[in-house]
Amino acid sequence: MELCFATNNQHKLDEVSARLGDAFTLKTLRDIGCTDELPETSGTISGNSRQKADYVWTHFGVSCFADDSGLEVDALNGEPGVDSAFYSGSRDSEKNIQKLQNNLATETNRKARFITVFTLVLHGVEHQFKGSIEGVIIAESRGTGGFGYDPVFQPDGYNRTFAEMSMEEKGAISHRAQALVKMIAYLKEQIK
């Protein structure tokens, strides 16, 4: 089965393609000729995921899936949330982390969670799949792997950040992995 993953993020493509397996042929936006900036204006993680998948289906007629993710920090009333990628006003991860640390400087509650919502549009029918993982924001960045907030997010039950884990280890427990497992299980039911 051919599916387009509606993203230009190479890290996400690598993470997802490693889990999809041989039953699916993963196409990129470039593969289907989409060079458009996909809309992300809904104000919610699930809404942004839906907008991107619907855009690809509507404009290219290709079964696809899209995701949107965010980091929610309890002491910041859920910030950065849907604005995680642009929290500092740019896509610069170091600047986003710095703003997060500045905003948490006087806080003792550093509980946080990553959330991902995948929207699958399969032959025009939409389905959503959610994953989340609880953890804490540590005071100093650690690790060189991963991307985004991974150097400061330490999942509950671990003494390492996402950035200190291998792609395989992170991929086994992450918010994206949880949502993806649900979506893949659904897709496998469809091709039986």
Salt bridges, closest charged atoms under 4 A:
GLU2 OE2 - LYS27 NZ 3.88
GLU15 OE2 - LYS170 NZ 3.48
GLU15 OE1 - ARG176 NH1 3.19
GLU40 OE1 - LYS52 NZ 3.42
ASP67 OD1 - LYS12 NZ 3.32
ASP67 OD2 - ARG176 NE 3.24
ASP68 OD1 - LYS52 NZ 3.51
GLU72 OE1 - ARG113 NH1 3.89
ASP74 OD1 - ARG113 NH2 2.79
GLU126 OE2 - ARG50 NE 2.67
GLU134 OE2 - ARG113 NE 2.91
ASP150 OD2 - LYS170 NZ 2.70
GLU164 OE1 - ARG142 NE 3.16
GLU169 OE2 - ARG160 NH2 2.44
GLU189 OE2 - LYS192 NZ 3.07
